[in-house]
Every structure is written in C-alpha cells, then in structure tokens.
Amino acid sequence: MTGNETAGAAAHARGDGQHREDAAAAIRYRAWSQAVEACLHTGRDYRDLDPWVDRIGDGIAFEDCPQSLRGVVRGGLFQALHLRRPDDGRLPALAEAIADDLYRESPAGDGGGLPRAVLANRLMAYFVWGGDLAAAAPLAAWIGHALAGGPRGAEAAALQASEALHAWASGNGRRAAEAVDAGLAAAESAPAPEWRFQLHAHAAYAALCRRDDERTHRHLEALRGLAAEGGTLEACHYHMLASLATLAEGDYAEAAEHTGIALVLARRLGAPLIDAFARLGLCRIAVERGEAVAGELLREVGTLASRCRNRLLEHLTLLLEARHSLEGGQRRRATAQVRRAFDLVRRYGVGGLPWWGERSLTFACETALRAGVEREFVRGLIERHRLVPHSADIDDWPHRLRIYTLGRFSVVCDAAPVRFDRKPQRRPMDLLKVLVALGGRDVPVDRVCAILWPEAEGDAAHHAFETALYRLRRLIGIDAAVTVAGGRLSLDNRHCWVDVWALERVLSRIDRLVHGRDTGRRRERLAHLMDRALELYHGDFLGAEAGESWTIRLRERLRSKFVRRLAEIGAAWEAMQEWDRAAACYEKGLDVDDLVEVFHQRLIACHAALGRKAEALVAYRRCRRTLSLVLGIAPSAETEALMRRVLRAPTAP
C-alpha cells in the first residue's frame, strides 16, 4: 500500500469514528431531552429532574451536541431549571440564547423539533412570573408576528396562551380575554389539554384583575375539571387561583384552605418558586385578616426572591414586609420597603395585579404618597383600581369626587365637571353647599331642612330633603360619598375631597411648623405649605354666594385663620432673615385682606431690611391710601413711627 493510500484509509477511519461519536451524542441528547420533557409533561414531581439536570453539566453551549438538537436541549434545560432550580445562574444566559434563536428566524419556523411556540411560551412565563415585563416586550412582539401568520391547532393555542399571559400582566384584560377566546377555539381542533389549562388560567387572572366575578368563577370551574385530569402542577395552580378568587370576595377561611392545599401540592411537586408564591399567599391572608404577619416566613420568601432575581416575588414580599414593619412601629423602614417595591415597578414594569389586595394596596399607596414615592404611578394605580383611602388626611390622593368652595363653587367627578345648570339640579347642589358650610359631618337633617325649606312643615321638608339627596347622588354618581345615619347627614371624606378640609389641614400643619426648631428641612416644608395654602385659598367661602347667612361663620373663620397663618409664616421668615420670602408672604396677605395693617407694616420693614427704601415708601403710601379710602382713617402711630425710622436710615451706597 502506498503512502497516499495509507493516509486516505486513516482519514476515512477518523471520519467513521467522528460519525459514530456524533451519532452516539445525538442518541444521548435525544434520550436526555425525551426524559426531561416526559417529566415536565406529567407535572407530578420535579425532583425527578435532578439527576437529568446534573448529568448535563454546568454549561449551555453543548458543543458536542448536534446543532439540530441544541434548541431542544436548551429548551428542556431552561424549563427544568426554572421549575426546579430557579436560582441557577445559567437561567439568564439560557433565556438570552433561546430568545436569540427565536428572533433570528422567521416566526413561522420551528426550533429544531421543539415547536417554537412552546419555547416562546416557556420564555414568556419566565419573564412574566419573574416580574420583568420590559424583557417580555420584544417576545410579545415576536408572538404577535407569529399569530399574524395564521397558525392552527396546538401551535395557535400555545401562542395565544403566551399572548394572554403578557396581556393581563400588562394590565390589558380586554386583550387577554380576546387571546383566550381565540386560543380555546384553536385548541378544539387539537389534543391540547396543557394549553386549554393555561388559557383558562390566564382568563381567570385577567378576570381577577378586572374584578369580574362571573367570568372568574366560570373559568375556575373549567380549571377544576382540567386539574382533576392533570398532574400535581395543574391541581396546585387551580388551588392558588381559587385562593385569590375567594380572597377577593373576602372569604378568608376558604382562601386559607385553598392556599394550604396549594402549599402541600407545591412541596410535593418540588417547585421552589410555586412553593414561595403559596407561602406568600398565607402571609397575605394574615394581613387581610388583620393578623400578625410571620416575619420569618416573609424573610425566607424575600431571600429566595432576591436569590432568584424574581422581581414579582420581591415586589409582593416588600409590600407585605412594609405592612409588617408598620404594624411593628417601624414607619421609616416601611416607607423604604414601599419605595423599593414601586422602584421595581418603574424599572422592570413588574405589577402585582391579581395579588394586589385592595386593603394592602391602599396601605402601600398611602405610604408612598406620604413619602412622595413614584407619585404619578401611584396616583394612576389608585385611579385604575378606584381605591378608597383608609386615612382622610392625604391631600394628594386622587379622589374621584372633588368639591371646590373657596372663591367659587364647582364639583368634579372622575376628572369631569358636574353640570347643574337646570333648575331641578340647583336644589341638590344647594344641599351640598349647606352640608359643607355646616361642617360636612354629622349635620342634623332637621337643621338642613330649616335652612333650605324654612316655609315647609316637617313631613314636607323631609320629603323635599330626600328628593334633593336622591338627585344629588345621581348627579355625583357616588352614593357612598353622602351618607345619612341616625338623622344626621355627612360627607364621607374617604370618598370625596373638599378644598375647605384640605385648607384647614394645611393651616394646622403650618401652625405646628412655625413654632418648631429652625432647620433646612423646616424651611423647605414651610415654603411648600405656604404655596399649598395659597393654591387652595382662591377667595372667600362660596365667593359670590357669601351673603347667605349660613355661610358667614365658616367664611369668617377660614379668612381669620388664613390671615393669621400668613402673619405667622411671615414672622417666621423674618426670624430666619429670609426677607424676600417674608415680603412675598405679606404681599399675599394683602391680596386676601388689604385692611390688615400689620401686613403693610411688616412689608415696609422687609423692604427696609433689604435696603429698598423706595419700595418701603411705596408700601407705606399704599397702606395710607387703602385705610383712608375704605375705612376713612389714617395709618396707626406704629406704622408712622416705622416709616420715619426707615426714612432716617442711611441709604446703602
């Protein structure tokens, strides 16, 4: 045999050997994938995945794996780690690799034997249940393109399930419902129980977000039947959803029972994140019941959330921890936890939609607004969920009903002015004006009748009152805002905001602040409160209607208190030698009541302190002219003495 023949034979032998190695690797990886997919499909005990995950090693490149099988293997390993080892450091890289494979080719292709719709579904679940909606956005766009291609059967059902998941998690319940209906229609033509379960589950989540009880229970009934035919995963998921539904209805006992079953099943399943969500459910039920939250349990869940970088779990845990901190008297810590929770929303788009119980979410929003945390987002959240505050002293709360009485009278409901131009509408509004004028709380109905219907006898007056009250509620659209109990009429300050009440709260805070110690923070708060008071006080109570006798007491009390607080703020600025701020305060005081001579005096003094002798003289002449024209008197001896001192003072060079 020649040298060339020998070399050729050796190369052929090497080629045969490489071919045999490739064939053996293909057999190994295909068997591995089939075993993993079988375990994932049955959904009974994910601990069975452990030896297969250990066998694959620590990498994700799989260089010895045939190219045609790499997508299959990555997809199986990704799902196995997500369910069994959610803190595994390979998950982010696997997610990126799977996403790259998906985005690189047309949505109409398949992923090396594993349907790309399944890969997209697993990836969407990883992003959404991990609380990273920002990362889910390009995947949602890819799914939209894939759906535009007209897929059918199980592929269409899988894609619609992913679409529904992203839609309700993004707050689009209507789009989620459309995706569910389309997915269920596609699933009818294929044996796809897994996708039917997912679709019904996402429909239930979307209905919970929209507080649609009828639709929630309809899909829960379907899930119960599918769970009976499925594995441990389906049963666990059903009980977690049933717990959320019963908790939303205030049935804490049944919610706790469903959560307890879900927790047992999650532990039997060996799925750490599902177990963590079940434990979090127990903590939330304790909060809703007003019971002490198990701090240690919350810390365990929070540690797992941080280790897994699960933003949704971390967000929900932070909100419950904040409630726990507040109950323990740790207000500063609670505020920090709420700040962190809403920061996650801003950065990752994470929302706790079906887990946001009204009571806990209201508490979190109150805490956030008091601390100035994510103000616009929080206000939007309140408006979307129509939350009613527990406390009545949060002026920044976006109340649906707002009543303006200072300098004018107007009523705004859901950001739109309430029109009351026609005669039948005026009496209901008169009722509202009188109610505010008399304090707004526990006002005797007889007293209201005596003011509005003085000529009517008892029964006739009360009938007129009931008619006016009915019409008032119809006009404003919020019955709970105006209540009658024990013959007394009230405005519920949890359901409405009144400028008079807001002004009085601000003036009370100013009163406390002007007597405090001088600090940079005090100066900042004082300036803010003064701006807020001026923003609220547009003029006398009810403006042009101030001549009514029942308006006098409140009008004079507010004016007197407002003028007094402006004088105190001005004095505080003078004490801090903030002369410009003090002068501005006195100018505002004169806008409200230019007959208050002390405002003229202090304005002259402020200009003098700033070396502005000409401005001081102008202020003095304004004082003399106003007092002469309106009251027919001259300035006091004190004002005259002050002006003489100003004129004698040397002019600054």
C-alpha positions as CSV (number, residue, x, y, z in Angstrom):
1,M,0.0,0.0,0.0
2,T,1.3,3.4,-0.9
3,G,1.7,6.3,1.5
4,N,-1.3,8.1,-0.1
5,E,-3.5,5.0,0.3
6,T,-2.4,4.7,3.9
7,A,-3.3,8.3,4.7
8,G,-6.6,8.0,3.0
9,A,-7.6,5.0,4.9
10,A,-6.6,6.7,8.2
11,A,-8.7,9.8,7.3
12,H,-11.6,7.5,6.4
13,A,-11.3,5.7,9.7
14,R,-11.2,9.1,11.5
15,G,-14.3,10.1,9.7
16,D,-16.1,7.0,10.6
17,G,-15.1,7.4,14.2
18,Q,-16.3,11.0,14.3
19,H,-19.6,9.9,12.6
20,R,-20.0,7.2,15.3
21,E,-19.3,9.8,18.0
22,D,-21.8,12.2,16.6
23,A,-24.4,9.5,16.3
24,A,-23.8,8.5,19.9
25,A,-24.0,12.1,21.1
26,A,-27.3,12.5,19.2
27,I,-28.7,9.4,20.9
28,R,-27.6,10.6,24.3
29,Y,-29.0,14.1,23.9
30,R,-32.2,12.9,22.3
31,A,-32.8,10.4,25.2
32,W,-31.9,13.2,27.7
33,S,-34.4,15.5,26.1
34,Q,-37.2,12.9,25.9
35,A,-36.7,12.0,29.6
36,V,-36.8,15.7,30.7
37,E,-39.8,16.5,28.5
38,A,-41.7,13.5,29.8
39,C,-41.1,14.6,33.4
40,L,-42.2,18.2,32.6
41,H,-45.3,16.9,30.7
42,T,-46.6,14.8,33.6
43,G,-46.0,17.6,36.1
44,R,-46.1,15.3,39.2
45,D,-42.7,15.6,40.9
46,Y,-40.0,17.8,39.6
47,R,-37.4,16.2,41.8
48,D,-37.2,13.6,39.1
49,L,-35.5,16.2,37.0
50,D,-32.5,16.4,39.4
51,P,-30.4,13.5,38.0
52,W,-31.0,14.6,34.4
53,V,-30.0,18.2,35.2
54,D,-26.9,17.0,37.0
55,R,-26.0,14.8,34.0
56,I,-26.0,17.8,31.6
57,G,-23.1,19.6,33.4
58,D,-22.7,23.3,34.1
59,G,-22.6,24.8,30.6
60,I,-25.1,25.8,28.0
61,A,-23.0,25.7,24.8
62,F,-23.4,21.9,24.3
63,E,-20.6,21.8,21.7
64,D,-20.7,18.0,21.5
65,C,-24.5,18.2,20.8
66,P,-25.6,18.1,17.2
67,Q,-26.7,21.5,16.0
68,S,-30.2,20.2,15.2
69,L,-30.7,19.2,18.8
70,R,-29.3,22.2,20.7
71,G,-32.6,24.1,20.7
72,V,-34.4,21.1,22.1
73,V,-31.8,20.6,24.8
74,R,-31.6,24.3,25.8
75,G,-35.4,24.5,26.0
76,G,-35.6,21.4,28.2
77,L,-32.8,22.5,30.5
78,F,-34.2,26.0,30.7
79,Q,-37.7,24.8,31.8
80,A,-36.2,22.2,34.2
81,L,-34.0,24.9,35.9
82,H,-36.8,27.4,36.0
83,L,-39.2,25.0,37.8
84,R,-36.7,23.1,39.9
85,R,-33.7,25.4,40.5
86,P,-34.9,29.0,39.9
87,D,-31.7,30.4,41.5
88,D,-29.4,28.7,39.0
89,G,-27.0,31.2,37.4
90,R,-27.4,29.7,33.9
91,L,-31.1,30.8,33.6
92,P,-30.5,34.4,32.3
93,A,-28.0,33.2,29.7
94,L,-30.3,30.4,28.6
95,A,-33.2,32.8,28.3
96,E,-31.0,35.1,26.1
97,A,-29.8,32.2,23.9
98,I,-33.4,30.9,23.4
99,A,-34.6,34.4,22.6
100,D,-31.8,34.9,20.1
101,D,-32.7,31.7,18.4
102,L,-36.4,32.8,18.2
103,Y,-35.7,36.3,17.0
104,R,-33.1,35.2,14.4
105,E,-35.5,33.2,12.2
106,S,-39.0,33.8,10.9
107,P,-41.8,33.2,13.4
108,A,-43.2,30.6,11.0
109,G,-40.3,28.2,11.5
110,D,-39.7,25.5,14.2
111,G,-37.0,25.2,16.7
112,G,-35.1,22.0,15.8
113,G,-38.0,19.7,16.6
114,L,-39.3,21.5,19.6
115,P,-42.1,23.8,18.5
116,R,-41.1,27.4,18.7
117,A,-44.5,28.3,20.1
118,V,-43.6,26.1,23.2
119,L,-40.2,27.8,23.5
120,A,-41.9,31.2,23.4
121,N,-44.4,30.1,26.0
122,R,-41.7,29.0,28.4
123,L,-39.8,32.2,27.9
124,M,-42.8,34.4,28.4
125,A,-43.7,32.5,31.6
126,Y,-40.1,33.1,32.8
127,F,-40.2,36.8,32.1
128,V,-43.7,37.5,33.4
129,W,-43.6,35.3,36.6
130,G,-40.2,36.7,37.2
131,G,-41.6,40.2,37.0
132,D,-39.6,41.5,34.1
133,L,-42.2,42.9,31.6
134,A,-39.5,45.1,30.0
135,A,-37.7,41.9,28.8
136,A,-41.1,40.4,27.7
137,A,-41.9,43.2,25.3
138,P,-39.8,42.1,22.3
139,L,-41.0,38.5,22.9
140,A,-44.6,39.8,22.8
141,A,-43.9,41.5,19.5
142,W,-42.5,38.2,18.1
143,I,-45.6,36.3,19.2
144,G,-47.8,39.0,17.5
145,H,-45.9,38.4,14.2
146,A,-46.2,34.6,14.7
147,L,-50.0,34.9,15.3
148,A,-50.3,37.1,12.2
149,G,-49.1,34.1,10.2
150,G,-52.3,32.2,10.9
151,P,-51.1,29.2,12.9
152,R,-53.5,26.5,13.8
153,G,-54.2,23.8,16.4
154,A,-51.9,23.4,19.3
155,E,-49.3,25.9,17.9
156,A,-52.0,28.6,17.8
157,A,-53.3,27.7,21.3
158,A,-49.7,27.9,22.7
159,L,-49.1,31.3,21.1
160,Q,-52.4,32.7,22.3
161,A,-51.7,31.4,25.8
162,S,-48.5,33.4,25.8
163,E,-50.3,36.4,24.4
164,A,-52.9,36.2,27.1
165,L,-50.3,35.9,29.8
166,H,-48.5,39.0,28.7
167,A,-51.7,40.9,28.2
168,W,-53.2,40.5,31.7
169,A,-49.8,41.0,33.3
170,S,-49.5,44.3,31.4
171,G,-53.0,45.4,32.6
172,N,-54.8,44.8,29.3
173,G,-57.6,42.5,30.4
174,R,-59.6,43.0,27.2
175,R,-56.8,41.8,25.0
176,A,-56.2,38.8,27.4
177,A,-59.8,37.8,27.0
178,E,-59.6,38.0,23.2
179,A,-56.5,35.9,23.2
180,V,-58.1,33.3,25.4
181,D,-61.2,33.0,23.2
182,A,-59.0,32.6,20.1
183,G,-56.8,30.1,21.8
184,L,-59.6,27.9,23.1
185,A,-61.1,27.9,19.6
186,A,-57.8,26.7,18.2
187,A,-57.4,24.1,20.9
188,E,-60.7,22.5,19.9
189,S,-59.1,21.1,16.8
190,A,-56.1,19.5,18.6
191,P,-55.4,17.4,21.6
192,A,-54.1,20.2,23.8
193,P,-55.1,19.9,27.4
194,E,-52.0,21.7,28.6
195,W,-52.9,24.8,26.5
196,R,-56.6,24.7,27.5
197,F,-55.5,24.7,31.1
198,Q,-53.2,27.7,30.6
199,L,-55.8,29.6,28.6
200,H,-58.5,29.2,31.3
201,A,-55.9,30.1,34.0
202,H,-55.0,33.3,32.2
203,A,-58.6,34.1,31.6
204,A,-59.2,33.8,35.4
205,Y,-56.2,36.0,36.2
206,A,-57.5,38.6,33.7
207,A,-60.9,38.5,35.2
208,L,-59.5,38.9,38.7
209,C,-57.6,41.9,37.6
210,R,-60.9,43.4,36.2
211,R,-62.9,42.3,39.3
212,D,-65.2,40.3,37.0
213,D,-66.5,37.7,39.5
214,E,-68.8,36.0,37.0
215,R,-66.0,35.4,34.5
216,T,-63.5,34.4,37.2
217,H,-65.8,31.6,38.5
218,R,-66.7,30.4,35.0
219,H,-63.0,29.8,34.2
220,L,-62.3,28.4,37.7
221,E,-65.0,25.7,37.0
222,A,-63.2,24.8,33.8
223,L,-59.9,24.7,35.6
224,R,-61.2,22.4,38.3
225,G,-62.2,19.8,35.7
226,L,-58.9,20.0,33.9
227,A,-57.0,19.9,37.1
228,A,-58.7,16.6,38.0
229,E,-57.4,15.1,34.8
230,G,-53.9,16.6,35.0
231,G,-51.0,16.3,37.4
232,T,-49.9,17.9,40.6
233,L,-48.9,21.2,38.8
234,E,-52.4,21.7,37.5
235,A,-54.0,20.9,40.8
236,C,-51.6,23.3,42.6
237,H,-52.3,26.1,40.1
238,Y,-56.0,25.7,40.4
239,H,-56.0,26.0,44.2
240,M,-53.7,29.1,44.1
241,L,-56.2,30.7,41.7
242,A,-59.2,29.7,43.8
243,S,-57.4,31.2,46.8
244,L,-57.0,34.5,45.0
245,A,-60.7,34.5,43.9
246,T,-62.1,33.7,47.4
247,L,-59.7,36.2,49.0
248,A,-61.0,38.9,46.6
249,E,-64.5,38.1,47.9
250,G,-63.4,38.4,51.5
251,D,-63.8,34.7,52.3
252,Y,-60.6,34.4,54.3
253,A,-61.3,30.9,55.6
254,E,-61.8,29.4,52.2
255,A,-58.9,31.3,50.8
256,A,-56.7,29.9,53.6
257,E,-58.0,26.4,52.8
258,H,-57.1,26.6,49.1
259,T,-53.7,28.2,49.9
260,G,-52.9,25.4,52.4
261,I,-53.7,22.7,49.7
262,A,-51.6,24.6,47.2
263,L,-48.7,24.7,49.6
264,V,-48.9,21.0,50.2
265,L,-49.0,20.3,46.5
266,A,-46.2,22.7,45.7
267,R,-43.9,20.9,48.2
268,R,-45.0,17.6,46.8
269,L,-44.2,18.9,43.3
270,G,-40.7,20.1,44.4
271,A,-41.1,23.6,42.7
272,P,-39.4,26.3,44.9
273,L,-41.0,29.3,43.3
274,I,-44.5,27.9,43.3
275,D,-43.9,27.0,46.9
276,A,-42.8,30.6,47.6
277,F,-45.9,32.1,46.0
278,A,-48.1,29.7,48.1
279,R,-46.3,30.8,51.3
280,L,-46.7,34.4,50.3
281,G,-50.4,33.7,49.9
282,L,-50.6,32.6,53.6
283,C,-48.9,35.9,54.6
284,R,-51.3,38.0,52.5
285,I,-54.3,36.2,54.1
286,A,-52.9,37.0,57.5
287,V,-52.6,40.7,56.5
288,E,-56.2,40.8,55.2
289,R,-57.4,39.3,58.4
290,G,-55.5,41.8,60.4
291,E,-53.3,39.1,62.0
292,A,-49.7,39.4,62.7
293,V,-47.6,38.5,59.7
294,A,-45.0,35.8,60.2
295,G,-41.9,37.9,59.8
296,E,-39.6,34.9,59.5
297,L,-41.7,33.4,56.7
298,L,-41.6,36.7,54.8
299,R,-37.8,36.9,55.2
300,E,-37.4,33.4,53.8
301,V,-39.6,34.3,50.7
302,G,-37.8,37.6,50.3
303,T,-34.4,35.8,50.4
304,L,-35.5,33.4,47.7
305,A,-36.9,36.2,45.6
306,S,-33.6,38.1,45.8
307,R,-31.5,35.0,45.1
308,C,-33.6,34.1,42.0
309,R,-33.8,37.8,40.9
310,N,-37.6,37.3,40.8
311,R,-38.9,40.9,40.7
312,L,-42.6,40.0,41.0
313,L,-42.0,37.9,44.2
314,E,-39.6,40.6,45.6
315,H,-42.2,43.3,44.9
316,L,-45.0,41.5,46.6
317,T,-42.9,40.5,49.5
318,L,-41.7,44.0,50.0
319,L,-45.3,45.3,50.2
320,L,-46.2,42.7,52.8
321,E,-43.0,43.4,54.8
322,A,-43.8,47.1,54.7
323,R,-47.2,46.3,56.3
324,H,-45.4,44.1,58.9
325,S,-42.9,46.9,59.6
326,L,-45.7,49.4,60.1
327,E,-47.6,47.2,62.5
328,G,-44.3,46.9,64.5
329,G,-44.0,50.7,64.7
330,Q,-41.2,50.9,62.1
331,R,-42.6,53.6,59.8
332,R,-39.3,54.6,58.3
333,R,-38.5,51.0,57.4
334,A,-42.0,50.6,55.9
335,T,-41.5,53.6,53.7
336,A,-38.2,52.3,52.5
337,Q,-39.7,49.0,51.6
338,V,-42.6,50.6,49.7
339,R,-40.1,52.8,47.9
340,R,-38.1,49.8,46.8
341,A,-41.3,47.9,45.7
342,F,-42.5,50.7,43.5
343,D,-39.0,51.3,42.2
344,L,-39.1,47.7,40.8
345,V,-42.4,48.6,39.0
346,R,-40.7,51.6,37.4
347,R,-37.6,49.7,36.4
348,Y,-39.0,46.4,35.3
349,G,-42.6,47.0,34.7
350,V,-43.5,44.4,37.3
351,G,-47.1,44.6,38.6
352,G,-48.7,42.5,41.3
353,L,-52.1,42.7,39.6
354,P,-54.2,39.7,41.0
355,W,-52.2,39.6,44.2
356,W,-52.8,43.3,45.0
357,G,-55.4,43.0,47.6
358,E,-57.4,46.3,48.0
359,R,-56.5,46.7,51.6
360,S,-52.8,46.1,51.3
361,L,-52.5,48.1,48.0
362,T,-54.3,51.0,49.6
363,F,-51.9,51.0,52.5
364,A,-48.9,50.9,50.1
365,C,-50.3,53.8,48.1
366,E,-50.9,55.8,51.2
367,T,-47.4,55.2,52.4
368,A,-46.0,56.1,49.0
369,L,-47.9,59.3,48.6
370,R,-47.0,60.5,52.1
371,A,-43.3,59.9,51.2
372,G,-43.5,61.3,47.7
373,V,-42.6,57.9,46.2
374,E,-43.4,57.4,42.5
375,R,-46.2,59.9,42.8
376,E,-47.6,59.7,39.2
377,F,-47.5,56.0,39.0
378,V,-49.2,55.6,42.4
379,R,-51.9,58.0,41.6
380,G,-52.6,56.2,38.3
381,L,-52.8,52.9,40.3
382,I,-55.3,54.4,42.7
383,E,-57.5,55.7,39.8
384,R,-57.3,52.4,37.9
385,H,-58.3,50.3,40.9
386,R,-60.7,53.0,42.3
387,L,-59.1,52.7,45.7
388,V,-60.6,54.4,48.7
389,P,-58.1,55.7,51.3
390,H,-58.1,54.4,54.9
391,S,-56.9,57.8,56.1
392,A,-58.6,61.1,55.3
393,D,-55.5,63.4,55.6
394,I,-53.8,62.6,52.3
395,D,-54.4,65.6,50.1
396,D,-52.5,64.0,47.2
397,W,-55.0,61.2,46.9
398,P,-56.8,61.3,43.5
399,H,-60.3,61.3,44.9
400,R,-63.0,60.6,42.3
401,L,-65.1,63.4,43.8
402,R,-63.7,66.8,44.4
403,I,-65.7,69.8,45.8
404,Y,-64.3,73.4,45.4
405,T,-65.9,76.1,47.5
406,L,-63.2,78.7,48.1
407,G,-63.8,81.7,45.8
408,R,-66.2,79.7,43.7
409,F,-68.4,76.6,43.7
410,S,-67.7,73.6,41.5
411,V,-67.9,69.8,41.7
412,V,-65.7,67.5,39.7
413,C,-66.3,63.7,39.4
414,D,-63.8,61.4,37.6
415,A,-62.0,64.5,36.3
416,A,-65.1,65.9,34.6
417,P,-67.1,68.9,36.0
418,V,-70.6,68.0,37.2
419,R,-73.1,70.2,35.3
420,F,-76.0,71.6,37.3
421,D,-77.4,74.3,35.0
422,R,-81.0,73.3,35.1
423,K,-83.3,74.3,37.9
424,P,-84.0,70.8,39.3
425,Q,-80.3,70.3,39.7
426,R,-79.8,73.5,41.7
427,R,-81.5,72.4,44.9
428,P,-79.3,69.2,45.2
429,M,-76.3,71.5,44.9
430,D,-77.7,73.8,47.5
431,L,-77.9,70.8,49.8
432,L,-74.2,70.1,49.2
433,K,-73.2,73.7,49.8
434,V,-75.1,73.8,53.1
435,L,-73.6,70.5,54.2
436,V,-70.1,71.8,53.6
437,A,-70.9,75.1,55.3
438,L,-72.2,73.3,58.4
439,G,-69.0,71.2,58.7
440,G,-69.8,68.3,56.5
441,R,-70.0,65.7,59.2
442,D,-72.9,64.6,61.4
443,V,-75.1,67.6,60.4
444,P,-78.7,67.2,61.7
445,V,-81.1,66.7,58.9
446,D,-83.6,69.0,60.6
447,R,-81.1,71.8,60.6
448,V,-80.5,71.4,56.8
449,C,-84.3,71.4,56.2
450,A,-84.7,74.6,58.3
451,I,-82.2,76.4,56.1
452,L,-83.3,75.1,52.7
453,W,-87.0,74.8,53.2
454,P,-87.9,77.2,56.0
455,E,-91.6,77.6,55.0
456,A,-92.3,73.8,54.7
457,E,-93.7,71.8,57.5
458,G,-91.9,68.8,59.0
459,D,-93.0,66.0,56.6
460,A,-92.9,68.2,53.5
461,A,-89.5,69.4,54.4
462,H,-88.2,65.9,54.9
463,H,-89.7,64.7,51.7
464,A,-88.0,67.6,49.8
465,F,-84.8,66.7,51.6
466,E,-85.0,63.1,50.5
467,T,-85.7,64.1,46.9
468,A,-82.8,66.5,46.9
469,L,-80.5,63.9,48.4
470,Y,-81.5,61.3,45.7
471,R,-80.9,63.8,42.9
472,L,-77.5,64.8,44.4
473,R,-76.3,61.2,44.5
474,R,-77.5,60.8,40.9
475,L,-75.6,63.9,39.9
476,I,-72.3,63.0,41.5
477,G,-72.5,59.3,40.8
478,I,-71.0,58.1,44.1
479,D,-73.7,57.2,46.6
480,A,-71.2,56.4,49.4
481,A,-69.9,60.0,49.3
482,V,-73.1,61.4,51.0
483,T,-74.5,59.3,53.9
484,V,-77.4,59.6,56.3
485,A,-77.3,57.8,59.7
486,G,-79.3,58.5,62.8
487,G,-80.9,61.6,61.3
488,R,-77.5,63.1,60.6
489,L,-76.0,63.9,57.2
490,S,-72.3,63.5,56.3
491,L,-69.8,63.7,53.6
492,D,-67.5,60.7,53.7
493,N,-64.0,62.1,53.4
494,R,-62.7,58.7,52.1
495,H,-64.8,59.1,49.0
496,C,-64.5,62.9,48.4
497,W,-62.1,65.7,48.7
498,V,-63.2,69.2,49.8
499,D,-60.9,72.2,49.5
500,V,-62.1,73.6,52.8
501,W,-61.0,70.5,54.6
502,A,-57.7,70.4,52.8
503,L,-57.0,74.1,53.6
504,E,-57.7,73.5,57.3
505,R,-55.3,70.6,57.4
506,V,-52.6,72.7,55.8
507,L,-53.1,75.6,58.2
508,S,-52.9,73.2,61.1
509,R,-49.6,71.9,59.8
510,I,-48.3,75.4,59.4
511,D,-49.3,76.2,63.0
512,R,-47.2,73.3,64.2
513,L,-44.3,74.1,62.0
514,V,-43.8,77.8,62.7
515,H,-43.1,77.0,66.3
516,G,-40.5,74.4,65.5
517,R,-36.7,74.5,65.5
518,D,-35.1,76.2,62.5
519,T,-33.6,73.6,60.1
520,G,-33.2,73.4,56.3
521,R,-36.0,70.8,56.2
522,R,-38.3,73.1,58.2
523,R,-37.7,76.0,55.7
524,E,-38.4,73.7,52.8
525,R,-41.6,72.4,54.4
526,L,-42.7,75.9,55.4
527,A,-42.3,77.1,51.8
528,H,-44.2,74.1,50.5
529,L,-47.1,74.5,52.9
530,M,-47.4,78.2,52.2
531,D,-47.6,77.5,48.5
532,R,-50.2,74.9,49.1
533,A,-52.3,77.2,51.3
534,L,-52.2,79.9,48.6
535,E,-53.0,77.4,45.9
536,L,-56.1,76.3,47.9
537,Y,-57.4,79.7,49.0
538,H,-58.9,81.3,46.0
539,G,-61.1,83.6,48.0
540,D,-64.0,83.6,50.5
541,F,-66.1,80.5,51.0
542,L,-68.6,80.2,48.2
543,G,-67.5,83.5,46.7
544,A,-70.5,85.3,45.2
545,E,-72.9,83.4,47.4
546,A,-71.2,84.6,50.6
547,G,-74.2,86.8,51.5
548,E,-76.2,83.8,52.7
549,S,-76.4,83.8,56.5
550,W,-75.4,80.1,56.8
551,T,-72.1,80.9,55.0
552,I,-70.9,83.6,57.4
553,R,-69.5,81.5,60.2
554,L,-67.3,79.3,58.1
555,R,-66.3,82.1,55.8
556,E,-65.1,84.4,58.6
557,R,-63.4,81.5,60.5
558,L,-61.4,80.5,57.4
559,R,-60.5,84.0,56.5
560,S,-59.3,84.8,60.0
561,K,-57.3,81.6,60.3
562,F,-55.7,82.0,56.9
563,V,-54.7,85.6,57.6
564,R,-53.3,84.6,61.0
565,R,-51.2,81.8,59.5
566,L,-49.8,84.1,56.8
567,A,-48.8,86.5,59.5
568,E,-47.1,83.7,61.4
569,I,-45.3,82.5,58.4
570,G,-44.1,86.0,57.6
571,A,-42.8,86.4,61.1
572,A,-41.0,83.0,60.9
573,W,-39.3,84.1,57.6
574,E,-38.3,87.4,59.3
575,A,-36.8,85.5,62.2
576,M,-34.7,83.5,59.8
577,Q,-33.8,86.7,57.9
578,E,-35.5,85.4,54.8
579,W,-36.6,88.9,53.9
580,D,-37.7,88.3,50.3
581,R,-39.8,85.3,51.4
582,A,-41.4,87.3,54.2
583,A,-42.2,90.2,51.9
584,A,-43.8,87.8,49.4
585,C,-45.9,86.3,52.2
586,Y,-47.1,89.8,53.3
587,E,-48.0,90.7,49.7
588,K,-50.1,87.5,49.5
589,G,-51.8,88.5,52.8
590,L,-52.7,91.9,51.4
591,D,-54.2,90.2,48.3
592,V,-56.5,88.4,50.7
593,D,-57.3,91.3,53.0
594,D,-55.6,94.7,52.4
595,L,-57.2,96.2,55.5
596,V,-54.8,94.2,57.8
597,E,-52.5,97.0,58.8
598,V,-49.8,94.6,60.2
599,F,-49.2,93.2,56.7
600,H,-48.5,96.8,55.5
601,Q,-46.2,97.4,58.5
602,R,-44.2,94.2,58.0
603,L,-43.9,94.7,54.3
604,I,-42.4,98.1,54.9
605,A,-40.0,96.6,57.4
606,C,-38.9,93.8,55.0
607,H,-38.2,96.3,52.2
608,A,-36.2,98.4,54.7
609,A,-34.2,95.3,55.8
610,L,-33.3,94.7,52.2
611,G,-32.2,98.3,51.7
612,R,-35.1,99.1,49.4
613,K,-36.2,102.5,50.8
614,A,-38.2,103.4,47.7
615,E,-40.2,100.2,47.8
616,A,-40.8,100.8,51.5
617,L,-42.2,104.2,50.7
618,V,-44.5,102.8,48.0
619,A,-45.8,100.2,50.5
620,Y,-46.5,103.0,53.1
621,R,-48.4,105.1,50.6
622,R,-50.5,102.0,49.6
623,C,-51.3,101.5,53.3
624,R,-52.3,105.1,53.8
625,R,-54.5,105.2,50.6
626,T,-56.3,101.9,51.4
627,L,-57.1,102.8,55.0
628,S,-58.3,106.2,54.0
629,L,-60.5,105.2,51.1
630,V,-62.1,102.1,52.7
631,L,-62.2,103.0,56.5
632,G,-61.7,106.7,56.4
633,I,-58.8,106.5,58.9
634,A,-55.1,107.3,58.9
635,P,-52.3,104.7,59.5
636,S,-51.6,103.9,63.2
637,A,-48.9,105.7,65.2
638,E,-46.8,102.5,65.0
639,T,-46.9,102.5,61.2
640,E,-46.0,106.2,61.1
641,A,-43.1,105.7,63.5
642,L,-41.8,102.7,61.5
643,M,-41.8,104.8,58.3
644,R,-39.9,107.7,60.0
645,R,-37.2,105.3,61.1
646,V,-37.0,103.9,57.5
647,L,-36.6,107.4,56.1
648,R,-34.0,108.4,58.6
649,A,-31.9,105.4,58.0
650,P,-28.8,106.0,55.8
651,T,-29.2,104.8,52.2
652,A,-26.8,102.0,51.2
653,P,-24.1,103.1,48.8
